Amino acid sequence: MQRISLINESEHPELAPLIQQIKDERGGRFLNLYRVLAHSPGVCAGWLHLFTELRNKAKLSGRIRELATMRIAILNGADYEYQAHVPFALKEGLSQAQIDGLSDWRACKLYEPRDLAVLAYTDSMTREIHVPDDVYAAVRPFFDDREMVDLTATIAGYNMVSRFLEALQMHPEADHGPRKV
């Protein structure tokens, strides 16, 4: 059971500008994630800004962003995050077979060397937090300084998303159409 109530926009006219911004930046929808975050408007606005930057303004390719995000969702058992990002992963060029292979990516032969380095970096940041030098050395040649910051912030950010969703036992919206988190 979801632990925090969902904000009903009609009951909170004081949140109208924030809700409109969310809808403008998230495909016209006031998603459950933001309906919970809106209990703390400042946190909600900061969250929205951070993820708009990571999704729409970062230099990192969408394919790499979604590869890392999907792996994080699997590692953290975050079904909401996983379901929300499958359509984006496909749109960004990951195949369904690559998505399906993420649970055991080391045994899967569908990834290029850059993907493997990103997946190892994602696993390390998510599971151990402290990234060993050899894992960092393997991923670093594929990205310039800005891309490394974007990649690291993306992994850290989507770990925050899954931890938030799972701690509050949040569930995906009833339909499973594309959404932006």
Secondary structure, DSSP 8 states (H G I E B T S, - for coil): --SS----GGG-GGGHHHHHHHHHHTTT---HHHHHHTTSHHHHHHHHHHHHIIIII-SS-HHHHHHHHHHHHHHTT-HHHHHHHHHHHHHTT--HHHHHGGGGTTT-----HHHHHHHHHHHIIIIISS--HHHHHHHGGGS-HHHHHHHHHHHHHHHHHHHHHHHTT----SS------
